[in-house]
Structure formats: C-alpha cells, structure tokens
C-alpha cells in the first residue's frame, strides 16, 4: 500500500521575529506559538497490544498556527487572494479573515483581491485587482457569493498566471477553491519554483461536495446540509399531503455523495438516498422502482434524495469535461422524474410527484455560524502558514486540529463515501432502504 508523504515544502529559513507577541510557556494564560516540530497523528485507530514502527511523515501531519520566527518581512509583503470555481457558502468569510489577519496581526498593507479567479491574473482579460483593507471587507460575510467574483477554468494557463503574479510583485497567493483550483495552484507553485521565485502558495479548501482527500471537511459543507434539509422538509410536506405523493430532491455531489448522505441522516424523512458510490438498478424485484412502489403502498407517500452524480451508469452521458475539468454529467433528477412517472403510468397507479433542485440556492447562501467559525480559523491559519514561508500547502482540519497538508497529496485522489463505512450504515438506518437495490 502506497504511503502518503505529509511533509510540507518551505521557502527557506525563518529569521524574522513575528510581530504577534505570544508565549513559549505553557500555563501562563497566554496563547503559544506553534513550532515545526508539532504534529498530529493521521490514523488514530489502533489494536490492543499492537507495536508500531517509528513515526514518519507518512504518519504525522504538521500543526498549523503562528510561528515565532517568520520568513517574510511584513513591510515587504504583497499578498493576493483569488476565489475560483463554483460558489460555496463562506467564501467571503475566508476573504475577510485573511485580510484582517494580514493587516491587524502582521501589519501587511498591500493586499490585492484578484477578480474572477485565475483569469484575473491573465492580462488579456483586463480585470484590475481590488485593494483590500479591513474597512473594505468588514461586512462582506453578511452576503453570499464571492466578493471578488469567481470563474471556472484558466488554471491550466500556468505560464501566464505566474507572469501576472510576477508582474504585480506578489509574494504570497491564497487560492480559495476545490479540487480543480488546488490542482491549478500546484502547477502554479511548480512554475514559481522553476523560476526560482520566493512566492508562497497557500490553498483553502472550498468544495461544497466535501470531496477533498484527508481533510475532515471543506468549508460550506455544514451550511449545505442545513439548507438541503430545508428543501427535503418542503418535499416531504408536499409528498405527505398528496395521494401517493413522491418528493424527489436532487442535491450536489458529482463524484461523492456526502451532502446527500448527511442530509438523509439529518432529516430522518427520506426513504431513499442515492449516491454515486452505490450502484442501483431501476428494474427487477429488488430494483429501485419496485421498492418505491412497495413504499407507496406501505406508507402512502415516499421521499427520495439523490446526489447529482448518482445513477450515471443508467443514462447516456455526454463525452467531455466542463471548464473546471470535471466530467460532464447527465441529469439524474430529470431522468428519475421521467422514469418514475413512466413506471407508474405503466402499472396504472396514480402518483403525485414533486421535484426540487435547490443546488444554486444552496451554493449562494450565507454561511451558517458553524461555517463562519471554521472559515475564520482557516483564513487565520492560512496567513500564519504563508508568513512562515510554507508553500504548496493547504490548510485543513484533521482529527479536529488545524494542520498543514501538501496540496500534491490532497489532489492525488478524491474522497468518497465508503459503502462499508458506519456513515453509510447510519444512512441506511435513517432511510430504511435495503442494503442493495440490484
């Protein structure tokens, strides 16, 4: 089994005293600096009597936080922030946290907001950066979307992006985005290294699908669950108020069904949850349509939650990828709506089906308080990492600790719902659906 290397690249030795005055002593009621020799274990599982091998960078993840010695002199820092990909609750909270930490904790006075993602670095688009101060960003967390604007694509034009970074004399860049964004950030950092430039590249995990490997959760995920449960509650009310009512809700989740799975557990109202990781069939005695019919007979109504990437094997899929490099998907919501309607027409059973797709409403929501806290702490730790010369690094939560993770490892694979896990088992308990629908 291939082991992961959690070691973190650095731009060089840190020689400058941090302007943040913290403590090195425990018990003096003053927050402490974090050292590069502080780690957490990635795998917490163990067996009684087990004797392990010496711990290495395959087992230990570096803790995030302010260092006593930093790499960059704050007076000479020009920081840039870019948001890329789709919308997600909490983007503005992260922007606000980064700006405030740079300005108030480190005294950095040059902070540029890059317009519309990677395209904002490329001269042909003509997007001028926004100069960011605490006054500019103080209220942006009260609205959804991205204060800086976002776009898909552009991350493959690495040479032009680094040309833009170099021309603006930027020496630290914060990329807020998901898998595609962080793959772009990785290539940007490699090009920076090829040019022998001392520029820190830091990633902040923005993917509403929660599909970035190793991290506990990406920001916006908790808000997505809260908003998704509202849509499911509405569908449940519609379905339960009709004769043979069926509520069908399509949620985000291209390759990973975390939102649908967590929503099904949270609402306790869904009878079926369909995700990309668990195949199902429509026909046959054990197929989805027959089980749906049985549920209507037994219960009088039924509620279905489907992730957008579920059931792709049942449909004709258009070849190609979108601007972010994601494989194009067929629409499982409209497909199921038609198949369900045709099936019950065929057997002569009256139904009343209501279909809800709240995807864009959820993506553009204001962050819930739990996400606002997470975003603030992600932004702060991203600044601490950059100021101490970390690069090619993503800030994340692992085992309830904020840590530095190598972007190269994060983007090497996506995180999926494990059908053999306790999470999926609990989802089956919440819905009552059978273990398999094949």
Steps between C-alpha positions, in 0.01 A plus 500: 500500500639839397574728795419869499777755552362780719823704502454872423719700259654823629651802326794511739614567854285727714716773657259789567332542839122483466314819592241283674604487863414155636653269757736202503394393847201283581286601797554876486152570354649638177450323168812319378692500175493180297829339399586297191556205729136477606292238320183298529453134411299448183376151584354479849392136480697241695473142628567382855859381536602640163863609469558760232793607289673838560276789390588680176351765267270223378337491844530856629345825376649839585289722726391840372532825690721807556877442514737704717734556205355585159643501148352818354554850630146646525612835356597333174203264462260533210228238551234394250172314548311320223173303509452242227235249387136489607341693783494365853379640834783662694723634222463858622565392858836355394595811300413717799703285740811502278492878456440575868774263618755635251415860586442499875726217617795536263474861382487412128370797300499369143223248444350450154170331427527327162182525296331191355741226600799396293385723215574804714873426474492476119547837330276433199187501719571851626377453858664744740558380859318653796706647782378335819495648850304409813256783421435356153431144621346550845140441387543257211426192711138615521441414134538180300697447182853632452593863563786458252298315239586152378529303179574151380803421288819690434705297748681315222651822360774473758771702326270800454372476857852505643589783260214698657608414853856603423400825327294603805794422733282265704682277747215303652181372334193351669292280270149434633355206310440129460673214322540675163618823662758324715631304200552836332668635814737203499606567141536873573730423794710268284542773238593746776765255617634455145551878486679498838244742645432524872118506491280313747198313357233412758170322435174523696259208441180624334295213365139461596515128412752442783704281266857619573710215639636484854323809638211454739275739312519790258338830590139550388412136556315551829300787351414281200357233730294757689355645177449159339296376795266797448438389140446141611252617764306688230498195273387284790210734575395500134520121470328418828211734416411322174353166398803284419719807520866473401758763593820495295791726604825523302801620699861577415757222488666426167725212601446490874164472674582665831234772482221255410616250764529753783170663400319167511633438850426854616140517377384145587226548238651346185409145403771471234842664461685446173872580474774451238689245710212250524362360174131426467275364228155619400334172403453161663350393830790651693528807275428855604164539322347185649622598847355850449164343409509288817582806709199687360270207575634467855543867588271699272784727383874483437796737511817462290832683537738463206855632460561652157761236415283201592379253239723623218537140376127499418513798262662613178783727609638775280874463444739770614563721801390841622725807535629373836598164356210312658339220301164607360201337668156403382213643708398230748212712633316540171586141405347359819197725467425357154577138591283515813211662311523247213517204739188593696312588180585154373366321808196728516577647843425867562787705648564866573870577453670823610861563388731749676854598396634758751863480387569862406293632790720300738828597332425872527388492864653700782716277721336356810669593831681166524655561156581863581710382795676244281565753222646754743741243639595368156579854383709581806701179475553555128663837577721349771614231254584751226685739732717213626600410144289188452404438139311249288296454816128466573350589837257242631340338800616147586392325819364836622839672465598765246792371297721557196440252220704464178282603204664232287359226724160667538434503124641151433160343566148598604322407820192279466227358719609148588201263458650282775537789745296581808390823327321312220369244747342782700350645181337163428365494855361852457323423172406138547603421144652158430877451492488439126258588222636265235 
